[in-house]
Amino acid sequence: MPTLQDAKKKVQDLVVAKGFGNTPEEIPNKLLFAFIELGEAGDSWKKGKPTEETIEELIDVIFYVLDASRLIAPEADLDAVFERKWAKNMNRGYQYGEGFRSKAQRGPNSS
């Protein structure tokens, strides 16, 4: 199974082979395209299209995010950053999700 670093390299190879934008000036476009692909994934899921189609749209999001990340910080070890961020999130208290919403609805002084 490829790591995030492996996937980032594969995306770079794809960008170069296909002649896609490959400069820091392209970063806003890459992020915009990731957002567009995320919308397409949501639309696919909402319309009940085949799961494979929705997953492919999500993979397109990942492609654009990996591409933007390599232009923003080529030296970044995405696997290490992922692990740090995962550990940080695991150590956080509830801020989102049903538990958070339920507490917010009860008020700040309730437990």
C-alpha positions, 0 to 999 in steps of 0.5 A, a space after each residue: 500500500 502506498 504511503 502519502 509520500 509515495 502518493 505525492 510522488 506519483 501525483 508529481 509524476 502524473 503532473 509532469 507527464 501530462 504537462 499540468 501546472 507545476 509552479 507555486 502560482 498554481 497552488 490556488 487553482 489546485 486548492 480550488 479544484 480540490 474543492 470542486 472535486 469534493 463537491 462532485 463527490 457530495 453530488 455523486 453520493 447525494 444522487 445515489 450514484 455507484 459507490 465507485 464513482 463517489 470514491 473516484 471523486 474523493 481520490 481526485 480531491 486527494 490528488 489535488 491536495 497532494 499536488 498542492 502540498 508538494 508545491 507548498 512544501 516539497 520537503 514536508 514528510 506527509 506521513 510524519 505530518 499525518 501522524 502528528 495531526 492524528 495524535 493531536 486530534 486523538 488527544 483533543 476533547 470533543 469539539 465536533 459531532 453529536 456529543 458536542 452538539 448535545 452539550 451545546 444545546 443543553 447550555 454551557 453550564 450543564 454537564 
